[in-house]
Amino acid sequence: MELITAAVTVMEIAAERCSGIMATETMQFTVEDMMCNGCEDTIQHELKHEDGVQQVSANHIEGTVEVRGTINPSLLVERVNALGFNASEE
């Protein structure tokens, strides 16, 4: 029974990760309340540890974050919002 439960859990995790658009690409999204270099560093540090992320560049002056890799844009925006910022896909 435990093996079946573990297999179902793995399948659920895989389905969740594949539920959005995933392709090797560069995406950009806005972060309205990123005010300083510290905000940039916080976002870059958090996103660079996400699966599939190859490169992250945040710019508080333009209010944008650019991410390159095999990524799910919606999950990255959710991650930034979880940090307390107001991010949205362009």
N, C-alpha and C positions, 0 to 999 in steps of 0.2 A: 504494500500500500504506500509506503514512504517513497519508493522509487517512482511510482506513478505520479504522486503529488509533486515530486521534484521535477519530473519531466514536464508536467503541466505548467509549473512555475517558470521554467526555462522558456517554454513556448510563449507564455504570456509576455515575458520580458522582451523576447525577440519581436513579437507582434507590436508591442508598444514602440520599440525603437524604429520599426519600419513603417509606422502608421503615417508619417509625414513624408514630405518630399526629401529624398536623399540622393544627392549626386555630387561628384567632385566639382566644386564650383567656388566662386567668390560671391559672397552675399554681403549686403550692407543694410543695416537697420539704424533707426534713430533712437537716441536716448536724450530726452528733453531736459532732464535735470542733472546731467553730468557737468559739474562746475569747475573741476580742477584736475591737475595731474594725478592727485591721489585717487580720484574717481576713475580715471583712465587705468591706473595701475590695478585697482581692485577688479575691474571688469576683465582686463586682459589676463590677470592671474587666474581668475575663476574659469574663464572660457578656454584657456589653453590646456586645461586638464580634461576637457570633455572629449569623449571618443570621437575620432575622425577629424578633429580640429588640427590643422597644420600651422596656421598663422593667424594672429589676432592683432588688430591695430585699432585703438580707440582714440578719438579726437574730441576733446571737450569743447574746443572752439567751434567746430562744425556741428557738434552734437551727434556724431556718427560712430558706429563700430563696424569695421570690415573684418570678415572672417573668411578664411580660405580652408577648404578641405572637403571631406565627405561628411556632410552635415545635414541636420534637420533644422531648418531655420526657426520653426515654431518652438522647439525645445531650447534653443539658444536664447531666444527672446524671453521665454519663461524663466530661464536661469538668471538673466540679468534683472528681471522684475523681482525675483526672489531675493536679490541682494538689496532691494529697496529703491531701485531706480524705476523710471517710467519709460520702458522700451517698447517699440512697435516696429513691425515689418513695414518697409516702404512699398 
